[in-house]
Amino acid sequence: MSAVFKQVIENIVNLSSDEKALIAHCLISSLEVKYDDSVDQAWAELAQQRFSELESGLVKGVSWNEIKDKIRQKSA
């Protein structure tokens, strides 16, 4: 355990609720990963492919009710 971490933990009781919330926000924000544009691009390409398959008749869409019925049948 680092000295800085130990100092924060020991002094946390002296902070106001607003200060604790700000520290929590800063900690959580520091954990966020960098945004990857390639992920959005991959999803967009997949969505376009699936849409094209539906439009061409290569695949048939399934209603939400059909999906729910299949799930119920499997869990019964």
Phi and psi restraints in degrees (range 20) as a CNS / XPLOR table:
assign (resid 1 and name C) (resid 2 and name N)
       (resid 2 and name CA) (resid 2 and name C) 1.0 -73.8 20.0 2
assign (resid 2 and name N) (resid 2 and name CA)
       (resid 2 and name C) (resid 3 and name N) 1.0 159.3 20.0 2
assign (resid 2 and name C) (resid 3 and name N)
       (resid 3 and name CA) (resid 3 and name C) 1.0 -64.3 20.0 2
assign (resid 3 and name N) (resid 3 and name CA)
       (resid 3 and name C) (resid 4 and name N) 1.0 -37.5 20.0 2
assign (resid 3 and name C) (resid 4 and name N)
       (resid 4 and name CA) (resid 4 and name C) 1.0 -64.1 20.0 2
assign (resid 4 and name N) (resid 4 and name CA)
       (resid 4 and name C) (resid 5 and name N) 1.0 -46.1 20.0 2
assign (resid 4 and name C) (resid 5 and name N)
       (resid 5 and name CA) (resid 5 and name C) 1.0 -59.6 20.0 2
assign (resid 5 and name N) (resid 5 and name CA)
       (resid 5 and name C) (resid 6 and name N) 1.0 -46.5 20.0 2
assign (resid 5 and name C) (resid 6 and name N)
       (resid 6 and name CA) (resid 6 and name C) 1.0 -60.7 20.0 2
assign (resid 6 and name N) (resid 6 and name CA)
       (resid 6 and name C) (resid 7 and name N) 1.0 -40.0 20.0 2
assign (resid 6 and name C) (resid 7 and name N)
       (resid 7 and name CA) (resid 7 and name C) 1.0 -65.4 20.0 2
assign (resid 7 and name N) (resid 7 and name CA)
       (resid 7 and name C) (resid 8 and name N) 1.0 -42.5 20.0 2
assign (resid 7 and name C) (resid 8 and name N)
       (resid 8 and name CA) (resid 8 and name C) 1.0 -62.5 20.0 2
assign (resid 8 and name N) (resid 8 and name CA)
       (resid 8 and name C) (resid 9 and name N) 1.0 -47.2 20.0 2
assign (resid 8 and name C) (resid 9 and name N)
       (resid 9 and name CA) (resid 9 and name C) 1.0 -61.5 20.0 2
assign (resid 9 and name N) (resid 9 and name CA)
       (resid 9 and name C) (resid 10 and name N) 1.0 -41.5 20.0 2
assign (resid 9 and name C) (resid 10 and name N)
       (resid 10 and name CA) (resid 10 and name C) 1.0 -67.8 20.0 2
assign (resid 10 and name N) (resid 10 and name CA)
       (resid 10 and name C) (resid 11 and name N) 1.0 -31.1 20.0 2
assign (resid 10 and name C) (resid 11 and name N)
       (resid 11 and name CA) (resid 11 and name C) 1.0 -99.2 20.0 2
assign (resid 11 and name N) (resid 11 and name CA)
       (resid 11 and name C) (resid 12 and name N) 1.0 0.0 20.0 2
assign (resid 11 and name C) (resid 12 and name N)
       (resid 12 and name CA) (resid 12 and name C) 1.0 -63.6 20.0 2
assign (resid 12 and name N) (resid 12 and name CA)
       (resid 12 and name C) (resid 13 and name N) 1.0 -30.2 20.0 2
assign (resid 12 and name C) (resid 13 and name N)
       (resid 13 and name CA) (resid 13 and name C) 1.0 -66.4 20.0 2
assign (resid 13 and name N) (resid 13 and name CA)
       (resid 13 and name C) (resid 14 and name N) 1.0 -20.4 20.0 2
assign (resid 13 and name C) (resid 14 and name N)
       (resid 14 and name CA) (resid 14 and name C) 1.0 -85.6 20.0 2
assign (resid 14 and name N) (resid 14 and name CA)
       (resid 14 and name C) (resid 15 and name N) 1.0 -6.1 20.0 2
assign (resid 14 and name C) (resid 15 and name N)
       (resid 15 and name CA) (resid 15 and name C) 1.0 -87.7 20.0 2
assign (resid 15 and name N) (resid 15 and name CA)
       (resid 15 and name C) (resid 16 and name N) 1.0 150.4 20.0 2
assign (resid 15 and name C) (resid 16 and name N)
       (resid 16 and name CA) (resid 16 and name C) 1.0 -75.1 20.0 2
assign (resid 16 and name N) (resid 16 and name CA)
       (resid 16 and name C) (resid 17 and name N) 1.0 167.7 20.0 2
assign (resid 16 and name C) (resid 17 and name N)
       (resid 17 and name CA) (resid 17 and name C) 1.0 -60.4 20.0 2
assign (resid 17 and name N) (resid 17 and name CA)
       (resid 17 and name C) (resid 18 and name N) 1.0 -39.7 20.0 2
assign (resid 17 and name C) (resid 18 and name N)
       (resid 18 and name CA) (resid 18 and name C) 1.0 -63.8 20.0 2
assign (resid 18 and name N) (resid 18 and name CA)
       (resid 18 and name C) (resid 19 and name N) 1.0 -41.1 20.0 2
assign (resid 18 and name C) (resid 19 and name N)
       (resid 19 and name CA) (resid 19 and name C) 1.0 -66.1 20.0 2
assign (resid 19 and name N) (resid 19 and name CA)
       (resid 19 and name C) (resid 20 and name N) 1.0 -40.4 20.0 2
assign (resid 19 and name C) (resid 20 and name N)
       (resid 20 and name CA) (resid 20 and name C) 1.0 -63.4 20.0 2
assign (resid 20 and name N) (resid 20 and name CA)
       (resid 20 and name C) (resid 21 and name N) 1.0 -41.6 20.0 2
assign (resid 20 and name C) (resid 21 and name N)
       (resid 21 and name CA) (resid 21 and name C) 1.0 -63.8 20.0 2
assign (resid 21 and name N) (resid 21 and name CA)
       (resid 21 and name C) (resid 22 and name N) 1.0 -40.6 20.0 2
assign (resid 21 and name C) (resid 22 and name N)
       (resid 22 and name CA) (resid 22 and name C) 1.0 -64.9 20.0 2
assign (resid 22 and name N) (resid 22 and name CA)
       (resid 22 and name C) (resid 23 and name N) 1.0 -41.9 20.0 2
assign (resid 22 and name C) (resid 23 and name N)
       (resid 23 and name CA) (resid 23 and name C) 1.0 -63.4 20.0 2
assign (resid 23 and name N) (resid 23 and name CA)
       (resid 23 and name C) (resid 24 and name N) 1.0 -43.5 20.0 2
assign (resid 23 and name C) (resid 24 and name N)
       (resid 24 and name CA) (resid 24 and name C) 1.0 -60.6 20.0 2
assign (resid 24 and name N) (resid 24 and name CA)
       (resid 24 and name C) (resid 25 and name N) 1.0 -43.5 20.0 2
assign (resid 24 and name C) (resid 25 and name N)
       (resid 25 and name CA) (resid 25 and name C) 1.0 -61.0 20.0 2
assign (resid 25 and name N) (resid 25 and name CA)
       (resid 25 and name C) (resid 26 and name N) 1.0 -45.8 20.0 2
assign (resid 25 and name C) (resid 26 and name N)
       (resid 26 and name CA) (resid 26 and name C) 1.0 -62.7 20.0 2
assign (resid 26 and name N) (resid 26 and name CA)
       (resid 26 and name C) (resid 27 and name N) 1.0 -41.2 20.0 2
assign (resid 26 and name C) (resid 27 and name N)
       (resid 27 and name CA) (resid 27 and name C) 1.0 -64.6 20.0 2
assign (resid 27 and name N) (resid 27 and name CA)
       (resid 27 and name C) (resid 28 and name N) 1.0 -46.4 20.0 2
assign (resid 27 and name C) (resid 28 and name N)
       (resid 28 and name CA) (resid 28 and name C) 1.0 -65.4 20.0 2
assign (resid 28 and name N) (resid 28 and name CA)
       (resid 28 and name C) (resid 29 and name N) 1.0 -42.0 20.0 2
assign (resid 28 and name C) (resid 29 and name N)
       (resid 29 and name CA) (resid 29 and name C) 1.0 -61.9 20.0 2
assign (resid 29 and name N) (resid 29 and name CA)
       (resid 29 and name C) (resid 30 and name N) 1.0 -33.3 20.0 2
assign (resid 29 and name C) (resid 30 and name N)
       (resid 30 and name CA) (resid 30 and name C) 1.0 -72.2 20.0 2
assign (resid 30 and name N) (resid 30 and name CA)
       (resid 30 and name C) (resid 31 and name N) 1.0 -16.6 20.0 2
assign (resid 30 and name C) (resid 31 and name N)
       (resid 31 and name CA) (resid 31 and name C) 1.0 -86.0 20.0 2
assign (resid 31 and name N) (resid 31 and name CA)
       (resid 31 and name C) (resid 32 and name N) 1.0 -17.3 20.0 2
assign (resid 31 and name C) (resid 32 and name N)
       (resid 32 and name CA) (resid 32 and name C) 1.0 -63.0 20.0 2
assign (resid 32 and name N) (resid 32 and name CA)
       (resid 32 and name C) (resid 33 and name N) 1.0 138.3 20.0 2
assign (resid 32 and name C) (resid 33 and name N)
       (resid 33 and name CA) (resid 33 and name C) 1.0 -86.3 20.0 2
assign (resid 33 and name N) (resid 33 and name CA)
       (resid 33 and name C) (resid 34 and name N) 1.0 161.6 20.0 2
assign (resid 33 and name C) (resid 34 and name N)
       (resid 34 and name CA) (resid 34 and name C) 1.0 -65.8 20.0 2
assign (resid 34 and name N) (resid 34 and name CA)
       (resid 34 and name C) (resid 35 and name N) 1.0 146.6 20.0 2
assign (resid 34 and name C) (resid 35 and name N)
       (resid 35 and name CA) (resid 35 and name C) 1.0 -74.9 20.0 2
assign (resid 35 and name N) (resid 35 and name CA)
       (resid 35 and name C) (resid 36 and name N) 1.0 133.7 20.0 2
assign (resid 35 and name C) (resid 36 and name N)
       (resid 36 and name CA) (resid 36 and name C) 1.0 -112.4 20.0 2
assign (resid 36 and name N) (resid 36 and name CA)
       (resid 36 and name C) (resid 37 and name N) 1.0 106.4 20.0 2
assign (resid 36 and name C) (resid 37 and name N)
       (resid 37 and name CA) (resid 37 and name C) 1.0 -61.4 20.0 2
assign (resid 37 and name N) (resid 37 and name CA)
       (resid 37 and name C) (resid 38 and name N) 1.0 -28.0 20.0 2
assign (resid 37 and name C) (resid 38 and name N)
       (resid 38 and name CA) (resid 38 and name C) 1.0 -65.5 20.0 2
assign (resid 38 and name N) (resid 38 and name CA)
       (resid 38 and name C) (resid 39 and name N) 1.0 -27.1 20.0 2
assign (resid 38 and name C) (resid 39 and name N)
       (resid 39 and name CA) (resid 39 and name C) 1.0 -67.1 20.0 2
assign (resid 39 and name N) (resid 39 and name CA)
       (resid 39 and name C) (resid 40 and name N) 1.0 -46.6 20.0 2
assign (resid 39 and name C) (resid 40 and name N)
       (resid 40 and name CA) (resid 40 and name C) 1.0 -61.3 20.0 2
assign (resid 40 and name N) (resid 40 and name CA)
       (resid 40 and name C) (resid 41 and name N) 1.0 -40.4 20.0 2
assign (resid 40 and name C) (resid 41 and name N)
       (resid 41 and name CA) (resid 41 and name C) 1.0 -63.0 20.0 2
assign (resid 41 and name N) (resid 41 and name CA)
       (resid 41 and name C) (resid 42 and name N) 1.0 -42.7 20.0 2
assign (resid 41 and name C) (resid 42 and name N)
       (resid 42 and name CA) (resid 42 and name C) 1.0 -63.5 20.0 2
assign (resid 42 and name N) (resid 42 and name CA)
       (resid 42 and name C) (resid 43 and name N) 1.0 -42.6 20.0 2
assign (resid 42 and name C) (resid 43 and name N)
       (resid 43 and name CA) (resid 43 and name C) 1.0 -65.7 20.0 2
assign (resid 43 and name N) (resid 43 and name CA)
       (resid 43 and name C) (resid 44 and name N) 1.0 -39.9 20.0 2
assign (resid 43 and name C) (resid 44 and name N)
       (resid 44 and name CA) (resid 44 and name C) 1.0 -63.4 20.0 2
assign (resid 44 and name N) (resid 44 and name CA)
       (resid 44 and name C) (resid 45 and name N) 1.0 -41.1 20.0 2
assign (resid 44 and name C) (resid 45 and name N)
       (resid 45 and name CA) (resid 45 and name C) 1.0 -65.6 20.0 2
assign (resid 45 and name N) (resid 45 and name CA)
       (resid 45 and name C) (resid 46 and name N) 1.0 -42.1 20.0 2
assign (resid 45 and name C) (resid 46 and name N)
       (resid 46 and name CA) (resid 46 and name C) 1.0 -64.2 20.0 2
assign (resid 46 and name N) (resid 46 and name CA)
       (resid 46 and name C) (resid 47 and name N) 1.0 -42.9 20.0 2
assign (resid 46 and name C) (resid 47 and name N)
       (resid 47 and name CA) (resid 47 and name C) 1.0 -62.2 20.0 2
assign (resid 47 and name N) (resid 47 and name CA)
       (resid 47 and name C) (resid 48 and name N) 1.0 -42.0 20.0 2
assign (resid 47 and name C) (resid 48 and name N)
       (resid 48 and name CA) (resid 48 and name C) 1.0 -64.3 20.0 2
assign (resid 48 and name N) (resid 48 and name CA)
       (resid 48 and name C) (resid 49 and name N) 1.0 -41.1 20.0 2
assign (resid 48 and name C) (resid 49 and name N)
       (resid 49 and name CA) (resid 49 and name C) 1.0 -62.1 20.0 2
assign (resid 49 and name N) (resid 49 and name CA)
       (resid 49 and name C) (resid 50 and name N) 1.0 -47.2 20.0 2
assign (resid 49 and name C) (resid 50 and name N)
       (resid 50 and name CA) (resid 50 and name C) 1.0 -63.9 20.0 2
assign (resid 50 and name N) (resid 50 and name CA)
       (resid 50 and name C) (resid 51 and name N) 1.0 -39.9 20.0 2
assign (resid 50 and name C) (resid 51 and name N)
       (resid 51 and name CA) (resid 51 and name C) 1.0 -63.4 20.0 2
assign (resid 51 and name N) (resid 51 and name CA)
       (resid 51 and name C) (resid 52 and name N) 1.0 -43.8 20.0 2
assign (resid 51 and name C) (resid 52 and name N)
       (resid 52 and name CA) (resid 52 and name C) 1.0 -60.9 20.0 2
assign (resid 52 and name N) (resid 52 and name CA)
       (resid 52 and name C) (resid 53 and name N) 1.0 -40.8 20.0 2
assign (resid 52 and name C) (resid 53 and name N)
       (resid 53 and name CA) (resid 53 and name C) 1.0 -62.9 20.0 2
assign (resid 53 and name N) (resid 53 and name CA)
       (resid 53 and name C) (resid 54 and name N) 1.0 -40.6 20.0 2
assign (resid 53 and name C) (resid 54 and name N)
       (resid 54 and name CA) (resid 54 and name C) 1.0 -66.7 20.0 2
assign (resid 54 and name N) (resid 54 and name CA)
       (resid 54 and name C) (resid 55 and name N) 1.0 -46.2 20.0 2
assign (resid 54 and name C) (resid 55 and name N)
       (resid 55 and name CA) (resid 55 and name C) 1.0 -61.7 20.0 2
assign (resid 55 and name N) (resid 55 and name CA)
       (resid 55 and name C) (resid 56 and name N) 1.0 -38.3 20.0 2
assign (resid 55 and name C) (resid 56 and name N)
       (resid 56 and name CA) (resid 56 and name C) 1.0 -79.2 20.0 2
assign (resid 56 and name N) (resid 56 and name CA)
       (resid 56 and name C) (resid 57 and name N) 1.0 -13.5 20.0 2
assign (resid 56 and name C) (resid 57 and name N)
       (resid 57 and name CA) (resid 57 and name C) 1.0 87.0 20.0 2
assign (resid 57 and name N) (resid 57 and name CA)
       (resid 57 and name C) (resid 58 and name N) 1.0 2.9 20.0 2
assign (resid 57 and name C) (resid 58 and name N)
       (resid 58 and name CA) (resid 58 and name C) 1.0 -60.5 20.0 2
assign (resid 58 and name N) (resid 58 and name CA)
       (resid 58 and name C) (resid 59 and name N) 1.0 -36.8 20.0 2
assign (resid 58 and name C) (resid 59 and name N)
       (resid 59 and name CA) (resid 59 and name C) 1.0 -127.4 20.0 2
assign (resid 59 and name N) (resid 59 and name CA)
       (resid 59 and name C) (resid 60 and name N) 1.0 157.8 20.0 2
assign (resid 59 and name C) (resid 60 and name N)
       (resid 60 and name CA) (resid 60 and name C) 1.0 -110.9 20.0 2
assign (resid 60 and name N) (resid 60 and name CA)
       (resid 60 and name C) (resid 61 and name N) 1.0 136.3 20.0 2
assign (resid 60 and name C) (resid 61 and name N)
       (resid 61 and name CA) (resid 61 and name C) 1.0 -70.6 20.0 2
assign (resid 61 and name N) (resid 61 and name CA)
       (resid 61 and name C) (resid 62 and name N) 1.0 157.4 20.0 2
assign (resid 61 and name C) (resid 62 and name N)
       (resid 62 and name CA) (resid 62 and name C) 1.0 -122.7 20.0 2
assign (resid 62 and name N) (resid 62 and name CA)
       (resid 62 and name C) (resid 63 and name N) 1.0 134.7 20.0 2
assign (resid 62 and name C) (resid 63 and name N)
       (resid 63 and name CA) (resid 63 and name C) 1.0 -72.8 20.0 2
assign (resid 63 and name N) (resid 63 and name CA)
       (resid 63 and name C) (resid 64 and name N) 1.0 158.0 20.0 2
assign (resid 63 and name C) (resid 64 and name N)
       (resid 64 and name CA) (resid 64 and name C) 1.0 -61.8 20.0 2
assign (resid 64 and name N) (resid 64 and name CA)
       (resid 64 and name C) (resid 65 and name N) 1.0 -37.0 20.0 2
assign (resid 64 and name C) (resid 65 and name N)
       (resid 65 and name CA) (resid 65 and name C) 1.0 -63.5 20.0 2
assign (resid 65 and name N) (resid 65 and name CA)
       (resid 65 and name C) (resid 66 and name N) 1.0 -39.0 20.0 2
assign (resid 65 and name C) (resid 66 and name N)
       (resid 66 and name CA) (resid 66 and name C) 1.0 -63.6 20.0 2
assign (resid 66 and name N) (resid 66 and name CA)
       (resid 66 and name C) (resid 67 and name N) 1.0 -42.0 20.0 2
assign (resid 66 and name C) (resid 67 and name N)
       (resid 67 and name CA) (resid 67 and name C) 1.0 -61.8 20.0 2
assign (resid 67 and name N) (resid 67 and name CA)
       (resid 67 and name C) (resid 68 and name N) 1.0 -47.1 20.0 2
assign (resid 67 and name C) (resid 68 and name N)
       (resid 68 and name CA) (resid 68 and name C) 1.0 -61.5 20.0 2
assign (resid 68 and name N) (resid 68 and name CA)
       (resid 68 and name C) (resid 69 and name N) 1.0 -41.3 20.0 2
assign (resid 68 and name C) (resid 69 and name N)
       (resid 69 and name CA) (resid 69 and name C) 1.0 -61.6 20.0 2
assign (resid 69 and name N) (resid 69 and name CA)
       (resid 69 and name C) (resid 70 and name N) 1.0 -42.6 20.0 2
assign (resid 69 and name C) (resid 70 and name N)
       (resid 70 and name CA) (resid 70 and name C) 1.0 -63.7 20.0 2
assign (resid 70 and name N) (resid 70 and name CA)
       (resid 70 and name C) (resid 71 and name N) 1.0 -40.3 20.0 2
assign (resid 70 and name C) (resid 71 and name N)
       (resid 71 and name CA) (resid 71 and name C) 1.0 -64.2 20.0 2
assign (resid 71 and name N) (resid 71 and name CA)
       (resid 71 and name C) (resid 72 and name N) 1.0 -43.6 20.0 2
assign (resid 71 and name C) (resid 72 and name N)
       (resid 72 and name CA) (resid 72 and name C) 1.0 -62.9 20.0 2
assign (resid 72 and name N) (resid 72 and name CA)
       (resid 72 and name C) (resid 73 and name N) 1.0 -40.3 20.0 2
assign (resid 72 and name C) (resid 73 and name N)
       (resid 73 and name CA) (resid 73 and name C) 1.0 -64.7 20.0 2
assign (resid 73 and name N) (resid 73 and name CA)
       (resid 73 and name C) (resid 74 and name N) 1.0 -40.1 20.0 2
assign (resid 73 and name C) (resid 74 and name N)
       (resid 74 and name CA) (resid 74 and name C) 1.0 -69.8 20.0 2
assign (resid 74 and name N) (resid 74 and name CA)
       (resid 74 and name C) (resid 75 and name N) 1.0 -33.4 20.0 2
assign (resid 74 and name C) (resid 75 and name N)
       (resid 75 and name CA) (resid 75 and name C) 1.0 -86.0 20.0 2
assign (resid 75 and name N) (resid 75 and name CA)
       (resid 75 and name C) (resid 76 and name N) 1.0 -8.9 20.0 2
